[in-house]
Amino acid sequence: MPDNEPGTERVPAPEAMRQASEQLAELLGRRPESVSALKPTDDGWEAEVEVLELERIPETTSVMASYEVAMDPAGRLLAYKRRRRYTRAQLDRNEGSRS
């Protein structure tokens, strides 16, 4: 996806993942645990980032949150939104094998 404006070249996917994680950590004050999804968009990048929100014992009862992060082509964070909260041990019901 070519951008004609100088300085708006799309960063590679690994760099977009790093930047999503680092910039969200700066805003939330908590270190993300993983980037679970990343896709290019017409406006840049969209990522889903998993963050530990509340640490509990046992660890499987800790509260996690999934954040949707929008970035420009250069990987600069434009917006973020918490999509859901869940316990670490919780599995998505829509995941599973399909025959």
DSSP file (Angstrom, degrees, kcal/mol; ACC not computed):
  #  RESIDUE AA STRUCTURE BP1 BP2  ACC     N-H-->O    O-->H-N    N-H-->O    O-->H-N    TCO  KAPPA ALPHA  PHI   PSI    X-CA   Y-CA   Z-CA
    1    1 A M              0   0    0      0, 0.0     9,-0.2     0, 0.0     2,-0.2   0.000 360.0 360.0 360.0  99.5    0.0    0.0    0.0
    2    2 A P        -     0   0    0      0, 0.0     2,-0.5     0, 0.0     7,-0.1  -0.440 360.0-160.4 -75.2 140.3    2.0    3.0   -1.1
    3    3 A D        -     0   0    0     -2,-0.2     5,-0.1     1,-0.1     4,-0.1  -0.981   5.6-161.5-115.8 129.8    1.8    6.3    0.7
    4    4 A N        +     0   0    0     -2,-0.5    -1,-0.1     2,-0.1     5,-0.1   0.645  63.9  94.6 -87.5 -15.1    2.9    9.3   -1.2
    5    5 A E  S >  S-     0   0    0      3,-0.1     3,-1.4     1,-0.1    -2,-0.1  -0.578  85.4-109.1 -77.5 137.9    3.5   11.5    1.8
    6    6 A P  T 3  S+     0   0    0      0, 0.0    -1,-0.1     0, 0.0    -2,-0.1  -0.385 100.8  20.6 -64.6 142.4    7.1   11.6    3.1
    7    7 A G  T 3  S+     0   0    0     -4,-0.1    67,-0.1    -2,-0.1    -3,-0.1   0.540  96.3  99.6  80.5   6.8    7.6    9.8    6.4
    8    8 A T    <   +     0   0    0     -3,-1.4    -3,-0.1    -5,-0.1     2,-0.1   0.075  43.7 140.9-112.7  24.9    4.4    7.7    6.1
    9    9 A E        -     0   0    0      1,-0.1     2,-0.3    65,-0.1    -5,-0.0  -0.417  60.8-105.8 -64.3 139.7    6.0    4.5    4.9
   10   10 A R        -     0   0    0     -9,-0.2    64,-0.2    -2,-0.1    -1,-0.1  -0.526  31.3-132.9 -72.2 127.3    4.5    1.4    6.5
   11   11 A V        -     0   0    0     62,-2.6    64,-0.1    -2,-0.3    -1,-0.1  -0.440  33.4 -93.6 -73.0 154.2    6.7   -0.2    9.2
   12   12 A P     >  -     0   0    0      0, 0.0     4,-2.2     0, 0.0     3,-0.4  -0.268  38.7-104.8 -65.0 157.9    7.1   -4.0    9.0
   13   13 A A  H  > S+     0   0    0      1,-0.2     4,-2.4     2,-0.2     5,-0.2   0.878 118.4  53.6 -54.3 -46.3    4.7   -6.2   11.0
   14   14 A P  H  > S+     0   0    0      0, 0.0     4,-2.1     0, 0.0    -1,-0.2   0.900 111.2  47.2 -59.4 -37.8    7.3   -7.1   13.7
   15   15 A E  H  > S+     0   0    0     -3,-0.4     4,-2.6     2,-0.2    -2,-0.2   0.888 109.9  52.7 -68.9 -38.8    8.0   -3.4   14.3
   16   16 A A  H  X S+     0   0    0     -4,-2.2     4,-2.4     2,-0.2    -1,-0.2   0.894 109.0  50.7 -62.5 -39.6    4.3   -2.6   14.4
   17   17 A M  H  X S+     0   0    0     -4,-2.4     4,-2.1     2,-0.2    -2,-0.2   0.931 111.5  47.3 -63.2 -46.0    3.8   -5.3   17.1
   18   18 A R  H  X S+     0   0    0     -4,-2.1     4,-2.8     1,-0.2     5,-0.2   0.929 113.5  47.8 -60.7 -45.7    6.6   -3.9   19.2
   19   19 A Q  H  X S+     0   0    0     -4,-2.6     4,-2.6     2,-0.2     5,-0.3   0.884 109.2  52.8 -66.7 -38.7    5.3   -0.3   18.9
   20   20 A A  H  X S+     0   0    0     -4,-2.4     4,-1.9    -5,-0.2    -1,-0.2   0.937 114.0  43.9 -59.6 -46.1    1.7   -1.3   19.8
   21   21 A S  H  X S+     0   0    0     -4,-2.1     4,-2.0     2,-0.2    -2,-0.2   0.931 116.5  45.2 -65.5 -47.9    3.0   -3.0   22.9
   22   22 A E  H  X S+     0   0    0     -4,-2.8     4,-1.8     1,-0.2    -2,-0.2   0.912 114.9  46.1 -65.4 -44.6    5.4   -0.3   24.0
   23   23 A Q  H  X S+     0   0    0     -4,-2.6     4,-1.6    -5,-0.2    -1,-0.2   0.879 112.7  49.6 -70.1 -37.2    3.0    2.6   23.4
   24   24 A L  H  X S+     0   0    0     -4,-1.9     4,-2.7    -5,-0.3     5,-0.3   0.897 108.9  53.9 -66.8 -38.9    0.1    0.9   25.1
   25   25 A A  H  X S+     0   0    0     -4,-2.0     4,-2.5     1,-0.2     5,-0.4   0.902 106.6  52.4 -59.4 -41.7    2.4    0.2   28.1
   26   26 A E  H  < S+     0   0    0     -4,-1.8    -1,-0.2     1,-0.2    -2,-0.2   0.887 114.4  42.0 -62.1 -40.0    3.3    3.8   28.3
   27   27 A L  H  < S+     0   0    0     -4,-1.6    -2,-0.2     1,-0.2    -1,-0.2   0.879 122.9  36.4 -75.7 -38.7   -0.4    4.9   28.4
   28   28 A L  H  < S-     0   0    0     -4,-2.7    -2,-0.2     2,-0.3    -3,-0.2   0.724  94.8-131.5 -88.4 -23.0   -1.7    2.2   30.8
   29   29 A G  S  < S+     0   0    0     -4,-2.5     2,-0.4    -5,-0.3    -3,-0.1   0.654  77.6  99.2  76.1  14.5    1.3    1.9   33.1
   30   30 A R  S    S-     0   0    0     -5,-0.4    -1,-0.3    -6,-0.3    -2,-0.3  -0.992  76.9-118.5-133.7 141.6    1.2   -1.9   32.7
   31   31 A R        -     0   0    0     -2,-0.4    21,-0.6    -3,-0.1    -9,-0.1  -0.672  29.8-124.8 -82.1 122.8    3.3   -4.1   30.5
   32   32 A P  E     -A   51   0A   0      0, 0.0    19,-0.3     0, 0.0     3,-0.1  -0.323   9.7-149.6 -61.6 148.5    1.3   -6.0   27.8
   33   33 A E  E     -     0   0A   0     17,-2.8     2,-0.3     1,-0.3    18,-0.2   0.783  68.6 -14.4 -90.1 -31.8    1.9   -9.8   27.8
   34   34 A S  E     -A   50   0A   0     16,-1.4    16,-2.9   -13,-0.0     2,-0.7  -0.994  50.7-121.4-164.2 160.5    1.3  -10.4   24.1
   35   35 A V  E     -A   49   0A   0     -2,-0.3    14,-0.2    14,-0.2     3,-0.1  -0.957  30.0-178.1-105.4 110.9    0.1   -9.1   20.8
   36   36 A S  E     +     0   0A   0     12,-1.9     2,-0.3    -2,-0.7    13,-0.2   0.633  64.2  17.5 -90.8 -14.0   -2.6  -11.6   19.9
   37   37 A A  E     +A   48   0A   0     11,-1.3    11,-2.4   -20,-0.0     2,-0.3  -0.986  57.2 176.5-155.4 147.6   -3.5  -10.2   16.5
   38   38 A L  E     +A   47   0A   0     -2,-0.3     9,-0.2     9,-0.2   -21,-0.0  -0.958   8.6 167.1-151.6 131.7   -2.1   -7.7   14.0
   39   39 A K  E     -A   46   0A   0      7,-2.5     7,-2.5    -2,-0.3     2,-0.2  -0.997  33.8-116.8-146.8 144.8   -3.4   -6.7   10.6
   40   40 A P  E     -A   45   0A   0      0, 0.0     5,-0.3     0, 0.0     2,-0.3  -0.527  34.1-172.3 -74.3 145.8   -2.7   -3.9    8.1
   41   41 A T  E >   -A   44   0A   0      3,-2.4     3,-0.8    -2,-0.2     5,-0.0  -0.788  41.7 -99.5-127.5 173.7   -5.6   -1.5    7.4
   42   42 A D  T 3  S+     0   0    0     -2,-0.3     3,-0.0     1,-0.2    -1,-0.0   0.794 126.0  44.2 -62.8 -27.3   -6.0    1.3    4.9
   43   43 A D  T 3  S-     0   0    0     29,-0.1     2,-0.3    28,-0.0    -1,-0.2   0.465 129.9 -81.2 -98.4  -2.9   -5.1    3.7    7.7
   44   44 A G  E <  S-A   41   0A   0     -3,-0.8    -3,-2.4    28,-0.2     2,-0.3  -0.855  79.7 -17.2 147.5-109.8   -2.1    1.8    9.1
   45   45 A W  E     -AB  40  71A   0     26,-2.4    26,-2.9    -2,-0.3     2,-0.4  -0.958  39.7-158.2-136.1 151.8   -2.2   -1.1   11.5
   46   46 A E  E     +AB  39  70A   0     -7,-2.5    -7,-2.5    -2,-0.3     2,-0.3  -0.999  20.1 179.6-128.8 130.8   -4.8   -2.6   13.9
   47   47 A A  E     -AB  38  69A   0     22,-2.7    22,-3.1    -2,-0.4     2,-0.5  -0.925  25.2-143.8-129.8 153.7   -3.6   -4.8   16.8
   48   48 A E  E     -AB  37  68A   0    -11,-2.4   -12,-1.9    -2,-0.3   -11,-1.3  -0.986  25.5-168.1-115.1 123.5   -5.1   -6.7   19.6
   49   49 A V  E     -AB  35  67A   0     18,-2.9    18,-3.0    -2,-0.5     2,-0.5  -0.937  13.1-143.9-121.3 131.7   -3.0   -6.6   22.8
   50   50 A E  E     -AB  34  66A   0    -16,-2.9   -17,-2.8    -2,-0.4   -16,-1.4  -0.822  21.7-175.6 -98.5 129.1   -3.4   -8.7   25.9
   51   51 A V  E     -AB  32  65A   0     14,-2.8    14,-2.3    -2,-0.5     2,-0.7  -0.969  29.4-124.4-128.7 137.2   -2.6   -7.0   29.3
   52   52 A L  E     + B   0  64A   0    -21,-0.6    12,-0.2    -2,-0.4     3,-0.2  -0.724  33.9 172.5 -76.6 115.6   -2.5   -8.3   32.8
   53   53 A E  E     +     0   0A   0     10,-2.6     2,-0.4    -2,-0.7    11,-0.2   0.814  66.2  16.3 -96.0 -36.3   -4.9   -6.0   34.7
   54   54 A L  E    S- B   0  63A   0      9,-2.0     9,-2.7     2,-0.0     2,-0.4  -0.916  70.8-145.7-145.9 112.9   -5.2   -7.6   38.1
   55   55 A E        +     0   0    0     -2,-0.4     2,-0.3     7,-0.2     4,-0.1  -0.641  27.8 171.0 -82.9 130.7   -2.7  -10.2   39.4
   56   56 A R        -     0   0    0     -2,-0.4     6,-0.3     3,-0.2     5,-0.1  -0.873  32.0 -89.4-133.1 165.2   -4.2  -12.9   41.6
   57   57 A I  S    S+     0   0    0     -2,-0.3     2,-0.2     4,-0.1    -2,-0.0  -0.992 111.1  42.1-119.1 127.4   -3.2  -16.2   43.2
   58   58 A P  S >  S-     0   0    0      0, 0.0     3,-2.1     0, 0.0     4,-0.2   0.563  92.9-135.0 -70.4 160.9   -3.5  -18.7   41.8
   59   59 A E  G >  S+     0   0    0      1,-0.3     3,-1.8     2,-0.2    29,-0.3   0.766  99.4  69.9 -57.4 -29.5   -2.3  -17.2   38.5
   60   60 A T  G 3  S+     0   0    0      1,-0.3    29,-1.9    28,-0.1    -1,-0.3   0.672  96.3  54.1 -66.4 -15.3   -5.2  -18.7   36.6
   61   61 A T  G <  S+     0   0    0     -3,-2.1    -1,-0.3    27,-0.2    -2,-0.2   0.407  80.2 122.2 -97.9   1.1   -7.6  -16.4   38.3
   62   62 A S    <   -     0   0    0     -3,-1.8    26,-2.3    -6,-0.3     2,-0.5  -0.298  67.5-116.0 -60.6 148.1   -5.7  -13.2   37.3
   63   63 A V  E     -BC  54  87A   0     -9,-2.7   -10,-2.6    24,-0.2    -9,-2.0  -0.793  33.9-172.4 -95.2 125.1   -7.7  -10.7   35.3
   64   64 A M  E     -BC  52  86A   0     22,-3.8    22,-2.3    -2,-0.5     2,-0.4  -0.712   6.8-154.4-108.4 160.9   -6.6  -10.0   31.8
   65   65 A A  E     -BC  51  85A   0    -14,-2.3   -14,-2.8    -2,-0.3     2,-0.5  -0.996   8.0-143.9-137.2 145.8   -7.8   -7.4   29.3
   66   66 A S  E     -BC  50  84A   0     18,-2.5    17,-3.2    -2,-0.4    18,-1.2  -0.942  19.9-164.9-109.7 123.6   -7.8   -7.4   25.5
   67   67 A Y  E     -BC  49  82A   0    -18,-3.0   -18,-2.9    -2,-0.5     2,-0.5  -0.896  14.8-142.4-112.2 136.8   -7.2   -4.0   23.9
   68   68 A E  E     -BC  48  81A   0     13,-3.1    13,-2.0    -2,-0.4     2,-0.4  -0.863  24.0-166.6 -93.0 127.0   -7.8   -2.9   20.3
   69   69 A V  E     -BC  47  80A   0    -22,-3.1   -22,-2.7    -2,-0.5     2,-0.5  -0.964   9.1-159.7-121.8 129.1   -5.0   -0.6   19.2
   70   70 A A  E     +BC  46  79A   0      9,-2.9     8,-3.4    -2,-0.4     9,-1.6  -0.921  16.2 178.9-107.8 132.5   -5.1    1.6   16.0
   71   71 A M  E     -BC  45  77A   0    -26,-2.9   -26,-2.4    -2,-0.5     6,-0.2  -0.926  27.4-117.1-130.2 154.4   -1.8    2.8   14.6
   72   72 A D    >   -     0   0    0      4,-2.3     3,-2.2    -2,-0.3   -28,-0.2  -0.275  49.0 -88.5 -77.6 175.3   -0.8    4.9   11.6
   73   73 A P  T 3  S+     0   0    0      0, 0.0   -62,-2.6     0, 0.0   -29,-0.1   0.799 129.2  56.3 -58.1 -29.3    1.4    3.4    8.9
   74   74 A A  T 3  S-     0   0    0    -64,-0.2   -65,-0.1     2,-0.1   -64,-0.1   0.492 122.1-105.9 -81.8  -2.6    4.6    4.5   10.8
   75   75 A G    <   +     0   0    0     -3,-2.2     2,-0.4     1,-0.3   -31,-0.0   0.581  69.2 147.5  91.6  10.4    3.4    2.6   13.9
   76   76 A R        -     0   0    0      1,-0.1    -4,-2.3   -53,-0.0    -1,-0.3  -0.674  54.1-112.1 -82.5 131.5    2.3    5.6   16.0
   77   77 A L  E     +C   71   0A   0     -2,-0.4    -6,-0.3    -6,-0.2     3,-0.1  -0.414  39.0 171.1 -65.7 129.9   -0.6    4.9   18.2
   78   78 A L  E     -     0   0A   0     -8,-3.4     2,-0.3     1,-0.4    -7,-0.2   0.734  63.4 -12.5-106.1 -37.4   -3.8    6.8   17.2
   79   79 A A  E     -C   70   0A   0     -9,-1.6    -9,-2.9     2,-0.0    -1,-0.4  -0.988  53.1-165.0-161.2 156.8   -6.4    5.2   19.5
   80   80 A Y  E     -C   69   0A   0     -2,-0.3     2,-0.3   -11,-0.2   -11,-0.2  -0.987   4.1-174.9-146.8 156.3   -7.0    2.3   21.8
   81   81 A K  E     -C   68   0A   0    -13,-2.0   -13,-3.1    -2,-0.3     2,-0.6  -0.973  29.2-122.0-151.9 132.9  -10.1    0.7   23.4
   82   82 A R  E     -C   67   0A   0     -2,-0.3   -15,-0.3   -15,-0.2     3,-0.1  -0.671  27.9-176.8 -75.9 122.6  -10.5   -2.1   26.0
   83   83 A R  E     -     0   0A   0    -17,-3.2     2,-0.3    -2,-0.6    -1,-0.2   0.841  57.7 -16.6 -90.7 -38.1  -12.6   -4.8   24.2
   84   84 A R  E     -C   66   0A   0    -18,-1.2   -18,-2.5     2,-0.0     2,-0.3  -0.993  48.9-137.5-163.3 159.7  -13.0   -7.3   27.0
   85   85 A R  E     +C   65   0A   0     -2,-0.3     2,-0.3   -20,-0.2   -20,-0.2  -0.936  31.4 158.8-120.2 148.7  -11.8   -8.5   30.4
   86   86 A Y  E     -C   64   0A   0    -22,-2.3   -22,-3.8    -2,-0.3     2,-0.2  -0.981  42.4 -93.7-160.3 161.4  -11.4  -12.2   31.3
   87   87 A T  E >   -C   63   0A   0     -2,-0.3     3,-1.8   -24,-0.2   -24,-0.2  -0.569  40.0-115.3 -81.1 152.0   -9.6  -14.5   33.7
   88   88 A R  T 3  S+     0   0    0    -26,-2.3   -27,-0.2   -29,-0.3   -28,-0.1   0.830 115.5  51.5 -56.2 -34.6   -6.3  -16.0   32.5
   89   89 A A  T 3  S+     0   0    0    -29,-1.9    -1,-0.3   -27,-0.2     2,-0.2   0.574  85.1 112.7 -81.5  -8.4   -7.8  -19.5   32.5
   90   90 A Q    <   -     0   0    0     -3,-1.8     2,-0.4   -30,-0.2    -4,-0.0  -0.432  53.5-153.8 -71.2 134.8  -10.8  -18.6   30.4
   91   91 A L        -     0   0    0     -2,-0.2     2,-0.3     4,-0.0    -4,-0.1  -0.833  23.5-109.2-104.8 145.2  -11.1  -20.0   26.9
   92   92 A D    >   -     0   0    0     -2,-0.4     3,-0.9     1,-0.1    -1,-0.0  -0.566  20.5-144.5 -70.3 134.6  -13.0  -18.4   24.1
   93   93 A R  T 3  S+     0   0    0     -2,-0.3    -1,-0.1     1,-0.2    -2,-0.0   0.783  96.7  58.8 -71.5 -26.8  -16.1  -20.4   23.3
   94   94 A N  T 3  S+     0   0    0      2,-0.0     2,-0.2    -3,-0.0    -1,-0.2   0.551  89.6  89.5 -83.5  -4.7  -15.8  -19.7   19.6
   95   95 A E    <   +     0   0    0     -3,-0.9     2,-0.3     3,-0.0    -4,-0.0  -0.614  56.1  92.0 -86.7 152.0  -12.3  -21.2   19.4
   96   96 A G  S    S-     0   0    0     -2,-0.2     2,-0.2     2,-0.0    -3,-0.0  -0.838  75.4 -50.0 149.4 175.6  -12.0  -24.9   18.6
   97   97 A S        -     0   0    0     -2,-0.3     2,-0.4     2,-0.0    -2,-0.0  -0.542  43.4-158.3 -81.3 142.0  -11.6  -27.4   15.9
   98   98 A R              0   0    0     -2,-0.2    -2,-0.0     1,-0.1    -1,-0.0  -0.967 360.0 360.0-118.2 135.5  -13.9  -27.3   12.9
   99   99 A S              0   0    0     -2,-0.4    -1,-0.1     0, 0.0    -2,-0.0   0.438 360.0 360.0 -96.1 360.0  -14.4  -30.3   10.7
